[in-house]
């Protein structure tokens, strides 16, 4: 029986599905959490064979000591796994220190540091936006002088659009410098030339470097705009037309990136742009996508991707294949303002029209505190739908975005 240590099985909400998958394929599962065992719910406790508490799972020394204790009491630890971006590097460092197979610190650092990532891939012929290290305000100013406006300023080791700025002119540049503190202290940012075009992501599950599952998902609109404007109800839609000729270049592109990084058995999440300059790589994470989007892949493909991930980790293979029966997507519904939710409109009509297509809907109760727009796609209300036709999914999501309102004050 393989023994797998899984970091943070309690949060976010879909984390327990990884633990459940590991149990389903016969693994012994030890959890490491920053929540005391007695505070875990009965279902999660039932998925764990052993447990270690640490004050913070991102604290390398605490994580190392917990893993050492687990190894000392046995049985033999075969894998140490994490699926959250913030956990990837400390887990890789402990993995190396304790002699456990998996992604190395060098691989994880390359996937997290956006400057090094693009320099590495550009040297291997993979097209990326020009970029530069930005530690202080003068670095950002010098980059603008070199490439011109617009540019993007983002953390070198962040995920998603958090603390990311599109800078179109000198006023935007000064605002970003002030808000990031680059004019007051050294920071860890990268600047990139702005790449126009349509944005999406290419996700994989690989076994010994070979892609055994792949998915292509589109953003509507692009992320940066979606995370800035309250009136937008942004969508992420995954296609079931993955074998269409137009996707061939992207699929080959993704495999080239996986190969360049030397990734073995892991999930990956790759962002891309397609526009006037052609197909361009944006960034990669050696982990599943955010927003619980593997749940969408499961619903679209009539299979359990979490269990197949576990089977890949434990047995080095997969068994289930995606059906590609549905296209599927998620739409975020923003409250009318920050405050507390006071009601909804259009929900009953949505259920009557699209109930058979909706496989998940999250509508926080009246009185619930809202979260700001920049908190992300799952911060407030959202709805997930599926249909055999991709264009129909898009039409349903558009209609929901126009007709369902979340009222707050």
Buried (B, 14 or more C-beta within 10 A) or exposed (E): EBBBBBBBBBEEEBBBBBBBBBBBBEBBBBBBBBBEEEEBEEEBEEBBBBBBBBEEBBBBEBBBBBBBEBBEEEBEBBBBBBBBBBBBBBBBBBBBBBEBEBBBBEBBBBBBBBBBBBBBBBEEEBBBBBBBBBBBBEBBBEBBEEBEBBBBBBBBBBBBBEBBBBBEEEEBBBEBBEEBEBEEEEBEBBBBBBBEBEBBBBBBBBBEBEBBBBBBBBBBEBBBBBBBEEEBBBBBBBBBBBEEEEBEEBBEBBBBBBBBBEBBBBBBBBBBBBEEEEBBBBBBBBBBBBBBBBBBBBBBBEBBBBBBBBBBBBBEEBEBEBEBBBBBBBBBBBBBEBEBBBEBEBBEEBEEBBEEBBBBBEBBEEEBEBBEBBEBBBBBBBBBBBBEEBEBBBEBBBBBBEEBBBBBE
